[in-house]
């Protein structure tokens, strides 16, 4: 029997109770079994850069050991789809070993600001690069018969108030920037599931959004899988069914089960609406629930993690200090022994093993003396630690200095308030430079930071978060056994004030206004002509490359682009060739240029390769807000080829036939258009009326006398419990708790939300 017939037979044989139970998890991590059809319960668990499977009955940080691969922030810096797919395949193998059917990842939310606390889980500021990386990852995981969950759908680019905020974003920016990576991943790789985000989009919660979940995702893009909530993201259960939201997590959810029954009774829902959702969940179980448990090689996967990292580190500066030569060095920085190698929060992995940077350098023949330089947990330093570091470094060939962001600086649950490194790290580096010690600075962080010493360092390498193989990967690159080939997947601005959304990001307001529209990342800096510290796509090598002989030809509606790449240096290495498209005389506002293709090319010394790209009409399109579709404007386009968004040595013009009449906002170059002008009518904002509703957040309620009386003791008990755990987990959980809407409070807590809501309303009435 074909799978469609099998699904139909199973659904027809299920009772109403079985169907309704299937629409929510049976616990935090499992989808319910269907006894009448002998369908097993299947497990879903966190990713995205490893299998975070909690031990039964354990807390967030007590997880089964698994390989901690580099997070998305570093994987994207590889610009290597084959390497990312290899990592995905390894993670899929570990899912099978741990009897996990669906991995909750990858995350493709756009890096709207460097301050987003969860940027380490996301790929890029550019939707094309993010989409291609996600598609490769999904192909790798799902090659094993394991499902993935593409998240967080959509326009969820900050942590502050992410559970209840309203993303006010114009249609063009939504389509060209925030939905585009999801579209690429869905069309190219068909993830088994898509996870909806917590937030509202232009006034409608993602879980209730039929336009998003059905009209766009399924009808337009052809998505075939199931849609699930982020944990606690369900708003209105009946509306969600109509919208195309299949699975509520976690579960069970007796309150919402009752709402579904009432909706069926009063005609709000028809049984056929329920059956559609049930069919998609049954299909998910059939496709992912039949894997036999198999072991994997921890050693091979550790090597894959190390290879991923070594192919992704970004060399930002180098005056010849790298690769390391003969002689004795100083190794400075507590990260050398206790490295920051992954993010904090729901993606935290309990690694199967962990390379020490200090030990790895020693094993690779590097001679050095060591000094910690700062306190690892906080990044704080003092005169004594700095004096010791300088004395250790004096007379050495150079100081290899490990700096970056401690765990407390960036995490799920809250956003950063600045882009600065810990003061102790900056003082340490500047003290060494003032002492005339050549500094090779190695930065470990999940997102961009301000690097005030960058032009005074002998070398500077950005390693993001390198996973459990960080130590061996770094040793191989520093010693020259591997030539660095990473490229920045995001722009490094000179200051946080230069970022396009500086005034509208993570303000704490309910309405998050995407005032920069389509001008995110390099699109903004190029539009405004702003100087940056390091441009999108930038990265150096130990060798040199030359691009030449650009050819552009039209062929059956596509544009064929080809060029030659030569390694002009004395070491083998890899260069990422980037293709951008721009239109100088557009009749609507458009970015100066946009990434439309790329390829990482590996070359021996003096080797030359001819590479080719096919640009379809999509590469020249914009989203027309009157026609509500992607269209091509008639006119002359410039195709640029280069090695970063601001190093484009080759270009050629080509005329593309298209619309003579185009629709869209206009803007003077260098200026952002008035935000109101981007919407057909009034801004889609949500009023904050001060009423007590199920969507009132804990922090809002605690500002009322009713909230203090009813919720105060509950929050105090939670705070005491999290304090006992301590560290970044305490900070994350408390930040999330204060931003949590009342309806989500029962998640994993057993609290009776209906009773709390009733008590709040009664207290307010009595108080009035």
N, C-alpha and C positions, 0 to 999 in steps of 0.2 A: 504494500500500500504506500502511495506517495505520502510525504510528510504532511501535506495539506489535508489529505483525507484522514490521516491518523489523528491530527490535531482536532479536526471537526468531530470525529468519533469520540474522542476523549471528552471534549467540552460538552457534547450532547448527553454523555453518560454521567455528568457530574450533577450533584444536587446543588440547590441555591446556596446552602450553607458552605459547601466546599468551594464554590466559586467566589463567594465573598471573602472567605478566609484566605484564599490564594492571592487576593489583591493587597495583602500586607504581609510582611515577614512574620515568621513564627517566633522569632527572637531578634536579637541585634544583628545577626550575621547570616541567618538562614531563610530561604524561601520555603514555604510550606510544602509538605508532601501531599500527593493526591491519592489517597488510599484506594478509591474505587477504580483508579486506572493504574495502580502500582507504579506511580511516578515518585521518584525519591525526592526528599528534601535536598536542596543544593546550597552550597555555601558561597557567599560573596565576601570579599575582604579587601582591606585597603591596599593600595599601591601608593603612588604610581611607579616608584623606582625600586620596588622589591615587594615581597609578600609579607605584609604586616598582619599576621594571623595571631590574634590574642589567644593566650592559653585560656582554657575553659574556666570561667569564673574569675579571671584575672583583670587587672586594671589596664589602662591604655598603654603603659610602657612595658608590660610583662608579656612579651611576645615570643612565639616560636622562632628560633634562629633561622635566618635566611640571608641570602646575599644582598648586601646593601650596594646597589649599583649607583652611579652618579645620578643626582636628581636632574630634572628636565633643564634647569638653568645651564648645566654644563653639557648635557647631551646635545642641546641645540647648538652649542659653540663648536661642535664637531662639523656641522653642516654636511654630515655624512649619513645618508639615509640607510645604506647597507649596514653600517655599524650600529645605528639605532635599532634596526630590525633584528640584528644579532642579539642585542640586549633584550629586546622584547621576547624573542624566542626562548632565551634562557629563563626569563621570569615565568613564561608559560610552563616550562618544564618544572619549575619549583611549585607552581600552582597545582600541577598534577600530583607531585610528591606530597603535598599537604592537603589533597582532596578539596581544593578550591575550584569552583566552577567559573566564577567571574571575578576578575581583578578590577578594582575601582580606580580606573585611570585609563588613558592619560588626561591631564588637565591642559586645556588649550586657551585659557582666558588670556586676553591681551595684557601685556605689561604697560598699562596706561601711565603709570608713575613708577619711578624706582622705589618709592616708599611702601608699596604694597607688601604687607608682611608675609604673604604666601608666594612671592615672585619666584622663589626657588623651585616651586612645583610647576611653574609654567615655562613655556619655551621662549617666547619672543615678543617684541613690540610690533613685529611685522606679521600680518595674517598669513601670507603665503608661506613663509618659513615655518611658522607654528603649525600650519595645516599639514605640510609635507613631513615634518618630524613626527607628528601624531599619527599620520597614515602609516608611516614605516613601523612605528612602535606597535600599532594595532595589528598589522600584518604579522609581525613576529610573534606576538602573544597568541593570536588566534590560529596560527599555523598548527598549534598543538591541540586544537579542539576546545580551548579555553576561551571564555568570553572576556570582553573588555567593557568598560563603562566610560564613555567620552564625557568629560565634565568641564566646568559647571555651566550648563546651558541656561542662560546666557547673560552677557553684560554684567559679569560679576568680577570686577577688577579691583576691589578693595575689601579689606576685612572688617573695618569699622562699620557696625550696624548692617552687616551683610545679610542678616536673617530677616530684616524688616525694612530695609531702605528701598527707595524707588529710583531706579536708574532712568533719568530723563535724557534720552539719546535720540538724535534725529535719524530719520529713516535711512539716509545715505550712509551715515557713519555706522549704523547698526549693520547694514548689509555689506559694506565694503571692508569694514574693520572687524567688528565684534562677532558677526556670524560667519564670516568667510573661513576662518580655520576649521570650524565645525563642518561647514559645507565640504571643504576639500577632503577632510578625513572620512566623512560619510560616503561621499561619492567614490573615493578611491579604495576604501578599506572596509566599509560596512561593519562598524562595531556592533557587538551583540546587544549592547544597551547604550542609552544616553541618559545621563543624570541631570535632572533639572536643578537649577540654582535656587537659593532661598529668596532672592530679591524680587521686587516688582520691576517690570520693564514698562515704562510709560503708563504706570498706574495699575497694571495687572500682574499679579504674582505669576512667576514662571510655571508653577504647578497648575494654574487655572487657564493658561494661555493657549487657546485653541489655534490661533494664528501661528504661534511659535511651534507648538508640538505636533500639529497635524497639517495645517496649510503649507507651512514652509518645510518642516523636517520630513514629513512623510510624502505629501503630495508633490512637492516641488523637487526635493532632493532624492526621493526614492528610498528613504530609510525603511528597513524591513524588520528591525528589532523591537525591543521593549524599552519603554521610558520609565525610569524610576526616580524617586525623590532623592535629594540629598537627605541626610539623616535629620528628620524633624522638619522638613521643608513643605509638608502638606498644609495647604490652606483650607480650601473648601472641597471635601471629598467628592461630592456629586459633580461640581463644576470640573474637577480634575478628570473624571471619567469621560465627560463630554469633550474635554480638551485633548484627550489622548494620553493621559498619564496613567500608566498601568499599575505600577508597584509602589506601595508606600513602605518606606523603611525608616526606622526599625518597626517591628511589630511585636506582638499582635496589637491591634488597635480597636478595641471593643466600641469606643465612642464613634469611630468612623464607620465601623461595620453597621451600627444601628442607623447612622445617617444614610447609608446606602439602601438599607431596607425601607426606610421612610420615603426616600426618593423614588424607589420603585413603586411603592404603594400610592404616592400622590401623582405619579406620572411624570415627574421631573426626569426620571430615567426610564428607559425601556430595557428589558432583559438583553436585547441585542447589543446595547451599549456596554453592558457588563461582559457579554460574551467576547466582544472584540478585545478587551483588555485581557481576559482570561486566556484567550487563544494565543496572544503574544507571549504570555508568561509560560504557558504550556510548551510553546515552541522553544523558548529559551531553555527550559529544563531538558527537553529532548535533545537539543543540540550541544549542551554543555555538561549534562549530568551523567554521561556514560563513560568517562575516562577511567581507565585502570590505574591505580596508584603505582608509580614507578620512581625509583631513586634517581638522583642526579649527582654529578660529580662536583663537590664543593670546590675542589681545586681548579677545575676547568672554568667554573663560573666566576671564581675569584680572579682568574686571569682575564676573563671577558670584562669584568668590572675595571681592572687595571688598564686594559687596552682601550676601553671607552674613555677613561680619564686622560690617558697620555695622548690621545688623538684630539683632545678638546681644549687643553690648556692654551690660553691666549697670551702670547708674548707681546707686551705693550711697548717696552723700551729695551734697547740693548746697545751698549757702546763697545761691545766686544767681550764683556765679562762672561757671557754665556756662549757656548757650553763651558762648563767648568774645566780647568786645566790642571796641571800638576801644581803642587804646593799645598800649604795648609790654610784652611779656612776657619772662620768662626761660624758656628751655627747658633743663632739667637732667636729666642721666642718659645714660649711654653707650648705653642701649637706643634712644635717639633716632636713632642712626646705625647701630647693629648690633642690631636688635630680636630678641627671643626670639619666634619666630612659629610654631614647631612643636615637637613632642616629639622625643625621641631614641630610637634603636633601629630596629626593622625597619620602622617606618612613615615614616622620614625621607625626605623628597622633595627632589630636586634641582630647584628652582623654575625656571620659564621666565623669570621676571622677579621683582623684589622691590622693593616700595615702601619708600623711606626715610621714616621719620616726620618727620625734620628737613626734608627736601626737600618733602614733601607739605604740611606746614604753611606753608612759605614760598610754595609755589605757590597756596595758598588765601588768601593775603593776610595771614597772621599775622606781625606784626613781633615779633622776639625776638632776644635774645642767648643764646648757648649755652655751657654748661659741662658736662663729662662727669660729674663728681661721684663716680665710682667706677670700678673696673676691670671691664670687661664680662664677662670670662671667669669671675671668681671672686665678684664682688659686693663685694669688699673696697674700703674707702675709707681715707683718712688725713686728718690735719688740713689738709694743703695742698689736697687736692681739695675738701674741705668748705668751707674758707675761700674758695676761688675761686668755688664755687657760690653761697655766701651773698653775696659781693660782687657777683656777676653779677646776683643777684636783687634786691638793694637798690634801692628806688625804682621797681621795675617794678609793673605792675598786679597781677600774680600770677606765681607760678612753676609751670610745667607740669612735673611731676617724673615721669619714667619709672622705675619700680622693678619688682621681681618676682623670679622664681627663675631663676638661670643654669642652663644645660643640665646641669651636674654635679649639680644638686639632685634631679632627677626623670627617670627613664628606665625603659624596659623592663629587666628583669633584677634590679632591687633596689627596695626600698621606702624611703621617707623615714623618718628617725628622729625627726623633729619637724615642726612646722607653721610654724616661724619663717622670716621673711624673712632674707636676709643681714644681718648686723649693720651692715655699711657702708651699706646702703639705709635702714635704720631711723635710724641716726645722721644721715644726710643730711637726711631729712625732718624729724626732730625739731629739728635745728639751724636749718633754715629757719623752722620754726614759732616757735622761741624768738627768732628775729630779727624776729618780727612780719611775716613775709612770708606772704601768703595762698598756700596750697599747693593746687594741683589735682593730686592724686595719680592716676597711671595705672598700674595693676598688670597685668603680663604674667606669667602662671603657668598651669600646667595643672590646678591643683586649689587648694582653699582654703588660705589662709595666715592667720596671726594678724596683725592690723592694729592695733597699739597706739595709733596716732595717729588712728584713724578719726574720732573725734568732734571732733578739732581741725583737720581739713583743711577747706578752703573747699569742696572737691568731691573725690569719690572715685569712680573708675570702674574696674570690673573687666573687663578685656579678654581674660582667659584667653590663648589662643594664637590669633592672628588670621590665620594663613596669609599667603601672599605679598602679598595686598592690604591688609595691616594698616595701612600708612602712609596710603594714600588714604582708607580706611574711617575711621580715627581722625580725620583732618583734617575729614572731612565731618560727623562727629558733634560734635566739639569746636566747630566754627564754627556749628553749628545748621542746616546744610543738610539733615541727617538727624536726626530726633528719636530719641534712644535708646529702645529698646523691649525690651531683653533682660530676662529673668527668671532668677533663679538656679535651675539644675536640681539643686541640692544645698544642704544647710544649711551655713552657716558657724558652727561652734561658737565659744565664747569661749576654749576651750583644748582641747588634744588629750586631756587627762584627762577631759573631758566626753563624749567619743565613746563610744558604747555598747559597742564592742569593744576599748576601750583595753587591757585586761589580756590579751586573747586574740588580738590581731592581730600577725602577722609576728614571732612569738616565736622562730622558728628551730626549733621542735619539729616532729616529723613529723606529729603530729595537730594540725590547726587546728580548734579548737572554736568553733563559731558560737553562743556562749553567749547572745547577745542575741535569738536566734530571729527572730520576725517584726518585732522592734522595731529597724528599721534607719532611720537618718536621722531625718527629722521625726517618724516614728512613735514613736521613742524619746523625743525631746525633749518632744513633746506628752504622752506617757504619764507621763513623770517630772516634767513641769512645769518643765523647765530653761530658763533664759534663754539665748538665743543671740545671736550678733553680728548675723546676718542670716538670716531664715527661708527655707525652701524656697519658691520661686516669687516671691521679692521682687525688685523693681526699680523705680526711679523714672523719671520722664519730664520733659521740659521743659514739658509741659502737664498738665492734671488731668482725672480721669475720675470719673464717678459711676454706680453701679449702682443699679437700682431695679426695683420692680414684679415681684418674683419670683413665678412661678406654677408649681405642681407638680400634675400630674394623672396618674392611672393610665389606661393605654390598652392593652388587649389584652395584659396581662402585662408591659408596659414602663411606665416612668415618664417622662412628658414634662416637661421642665424648660425654662422660658423666662424671660427677663428683659431689661430695657432697659439699654443702655450709652450714656452721653452724654459727649462731650468738652466739659468745662466751662471749658477754657482758651482761649488765643488762638493756639495752634499746632496744625497737624495732627499726629496721632500715632497710636500703636497701643497698645491695652491687651489683655493676655491675661486673659480671664475663666476662672477655675478653679472646677471643681465638685468638692466633696468629699462623701463619705458617711460618717456615723458612726452608732453605735447605743449609746445611753447605758446601757441596762439589759440588755446581753447576758449570757447564762448561761455564756459562755466568755470567755477573755481576747481582746480585740480592740483594735487601735489606736483612739485617740480619733476619728480620721477619716482617710480615705484618698482620694487623688486618683482621680477616676473619669471626668473629661472636662475638656476645655479648648478654647478657641478664641481665636485672635489676631484682634482686631477693629481695622480701620483707620478712623479718623474725622477729618473736617475739624472746625475750631472750631465748637462749638455743634451739631454733628451728633449725632443719636441713632439707634441701631439696636436692633431687637428680635432677639435671637438665641435659638436653641433647641437643646436637647440631648435625645437619647433614651437613657435608662439602661435597659439590659436587666437581667434578673435577676442576671447576672454581677456587676453593680456592687454588689450587696448580699450577695454570697456570701463564704464562708470555706471553707477546706479541712477536711473532716471526716476525722479520722485513723482512725476506725473503719470508716466506709463507703468510705474511700479515694476520695472524689470531692468536687467543689465542691458545696456545699449552701447553702440560704438558711434562716436562722433566722427563725421567726415573731416578729413584733413591730414596734415603732415605730422608724423610722429618721429621722435628721435629715439633710437635704440642705442643704449650705452653698454659698454662692456668694461669691466674693471675688477678691482680686488677689494673695494669697499664702496660705500655709498658716496664717498668723496674722493675716491681714487679711481677715476673712470677714464682710462687712457685712450679708449677707442669709441667712436660713435658713427652712426650713419642714419640718414633720413629715409623714411618710407611713407608713401601715401596710402591711407586705408580708407576705402569707401564706407560710408555710413550715413547717419542721420545729419541732415543739414539744419534741422530745427531741434535743439536740445533743451532740456528743462533741468534747472538746478540753480542753487544759490550762486551768486557772484560775489567776489571779494577782491579787494585790492591786495596785490602781492605784499606779503610781510605783515598783514593784519588778519585777525580772525574776524569772521562775519558776526554781526549781532546774533546772539543765541536765539532770540525770539524769531528771527527771520528764517530759521531753518525748519520751522514747523508750519503746517498749513493753517492752523488756527492758534489757540492759546497753548501755552506750555503745559505738557501733561504732568502736572505736579499733584502731590497728595497733601491735603491739609492735615495739620496736627491740631486736633480740636480739644485735646485734653480729656476725651472720654475714656472710660475703661472698657476695652474690648479684648477679644482673644488675641489681637495683634498688638496690644500694648506691650512694650518691652519691660523687662524687670527694672531697668534703670529709670524708665518713665514712671512706673508704678511706685518705686521707692521714693519718688519726689512728692507723693501724696500721703496724707495721713492714713488712708485705707491701706495703701501698699506697705507702709512702715509697720502697721499693726499686723497685717495678715501674712505678708511675705518676709518681713524682717527676720523672724526666727528661722525660717526655712533657709534663707540666704546665709545667715550666720552659721548654721550647721554645715552647709556646703563649703563655706569659706574655711572653717576649721578642718574639714576633711581634706581639702586641697592643700592647706598649709602643712599638713602631715606629710604630704608627698613632696612639696617644695619644688624649687627650680623653675625651669621654663614651663613645665606642665601646669604648675599652679597659676602662673601668669596667664597662660593661654586659656585655661578653663574658667578663670574668673572673668576674663574679658568677654568670653563667649557667653557666660551666664548673664552678665549685665545687659548684653545686647539681645538676649533671647526673648522672643515673643511668648506671651503666656501660654498659647496653644502648644508650644514645643517643650514646655517644662516637664511634661511627663516622660520625655524621652530618657530611657535608662534609669529613671528615678522612682517609678511607681507612684508618683504623686497623682492625686485625684484633681485634675485641672478644673473639671466642672465645679467641684466643691469649692476650690479656691476662688474661681470666678464669681460664684454665687456669694461667697463671704465678702469679697471685695465690693461688690455692688451693694450688699446689705449694709456694710460699714459706711459706705459713702452716703447712702440714703439717710442713715441714722445721724451721720455727722452734719448733713445739710438741714 
